[in-house]
Amino acid sequence: MEIPINQYPDNNDLFPCAVLLHEIFHLLIRKNKILKKQIYNLNKNSPYFEELLISSFIPEGYLSQVYLNTPQLKYSKNSKNLIDQRRYIAHKLSDQAQTYIKKKQPLDKKYFNLIKSTI
């Protein structure tokens, strides 16, 4: 299930909104043929890479922490569990995600390579 409610604080009713925004990001990437091609060319397992990319912003990443008051949760670096991997990427790329958001900088190969070098 996409919404693991039992893993988030009871007082955060905005987490389902973060999941919805996460899914909207997927749709936006799929609609942007240039971005979709860049992701595929960088990593042939593009659905997995796309999942980590989006998660670095929402619901585990910077956007959720700042705008939806979602805490950064514990993760396991070497876990095979996708949720832990998403949390790990969000944690490691938090500063970079913040920079991209504040500078209104479009996603680029540099950001993609940060993800690739982290996984």
Beta strands, then each sheet from edge to edge (+ up, - down):
end
